[in-house]
Amino acid sequence: MSVLSPQEVLALVPQQRPMRFVDSLLEIDEEHILGGYTWTAEDCLGYRPDGKLVPPFKLIEMAAQIGSVSWCIWLMSQEIPIEEIQQLVGFFTEIQRGEFLNPVHAGDRLLCQATLDNDGYFRKNKLLTSVEMQFDGGPKDGETVFTGMISGMWVPKE
């Protein structure tokens, strides 16, 4: 089939603002994906009175958008035409062993890497990955924010 660039994959990610938590895809291949997002004050609204803390469920959504949605689009593009992928819809299906290690605030930039690790797999439009999110830049550069296993699947829209 075709090898999509990170920009082409990002263009196919269905989530949009205000629920899109990936602004760059830096690396994609058969072994891993690496993407990033810079959190905004808007992303934090309504969770805490000070409006500065990123809700943990949005961190999980970021991990799913990079480690499941984006990577699955790329992996599927190796097997089926883009036109067929556009007729599918992705679902986040499970999180395992999720662990939050540091709080994230508006202005923080995170990188999320997903791999198949020992337990992961990609088959029949289903993907199970090991994800790790870390701060990118600033005094916490490289500190881990979240780790876990996430899974998702793609099915026909109708």
N, C-alpha and C positions, 0 to 999 in steps of 0.2 A: 504494500500500500504506500503510504507516504510518511515522511518524517516531518512532523510539525515543529516549527520553531516555538520557543517559549511564548512569543507574542501571539502566535496563531492559537496556541492552546488557551491563553488568557482571554482571547476574544470569544472562545467557545464556552467559557465558564458561564453558566446560566445565572448565578446569583449576581444581583446588582445592588447599588446603594439603596437603602442604608444597611443591607445585610451582606455586603460583599467585603470580605476581610482578607483579600489578597490583592496587592498592587504591583507585584513583580514576581516573575518566575525566572530564577537565575540559572538553574541547571535542571535538565531532564534527560534521563536515559533509562535503560532497562533495569539499572541497579538502584536508582534513587531519584528523588525530586527535591529541589531546594527553592523555596519561595519566601517572600517577605511581605510585611505590612507595617505601616506606621499608624498607630492608633491616634484617633482624633478625640477632641472633647465631645463631639456629637455621638461618638461610639459609646461614651460613658453615661450619657444622659439617662436619668431615671433609675439608676441602680443604687446610688448613695447620695445623700444630700449635697456633698461637696462636688459631685459630678466629675470626679477625676479618676476613679478606679474603673478599670475595664471589667465588666461582668465575666465570671469564669465560663459561662455557657457560650460567650462570644469567642473565647479562646479555643474552645472545643470546635466551634464552627470554623474558625480559621484553620485548625488542624485538618478538619474534614474537607474544606475547600481546596487545600493544597495537597494533602496526603491521600485523598480519596478522589475527589472530583477532577482536579487538574491532571493528576497522574493517570487516572483511569482513562480520561479523554486521550492522552498521549498514547497509552498502551493499546487502547482500542483502535487508534488510527494506524497501528502497525498491522491490523488484521482486517478491518472493514473500512469502506469509503467514508469520508467526512459526511456525505449526504445521509448515510445510515445513522451515524452518530447523532446528527441533528434531529433525528426522529425518535431519540431516546430521552428519557428523563432519569436523572440520578437521585438516589435516596441514600442518606446517611442511615446506617442500620444498627451500628453497635459501637460501644466503647468498652475496652477492657483495660484493667490495671491503670486507669487514668490517675495521675498524681500531679497536683499543683504544688510548685516549690517556691515561687516568688510572685508577689503581686505585680500587676502591670498597670501603668497609668497613661493618661493622655500624653502624647508626645513620644512615648517609647516606641522604638522600632524592634520588631521581632523577626527572626528567621525561623522557618519551620522546615525540617528535613524529614522525609519519609523514606523508609527502606522496607524491603520484604523481610529482612532479618531472618531468624530461624523459623518463625511461626507464620510468616506472611505468605500470601499467594495472589496471583491474578489468573482467573479462569472464568470463561463464559460471562464476561462483563461484570464480574464481582472481584473486589479487591480488598484485601486485609493487609494493613501496613503498620509498622512500628513508627511512631512519630516522636520527634523531640523538638521543642521550641526553646530558643535562646534569645537573650537580648543581643541586639546588633548595634554596637557603638555605645559611647558614654561610659560612665564608671562601672556599669554592670556588664560590659561587653563579654559575651560568652557564657554568662551565668544561665543555667537552665531554668525555665519557667514552667514547663509542662512536659510530661512523658506519658506514653500510653500506646495502646493498639486501637486503631479505628478501622471500621469496615463500611463499605458502601456497595451499591449495585445499581445497574442501569437497566431499565425496562422500557418497552414501547410506550410512547406518550398516550396512545389510545387504548 
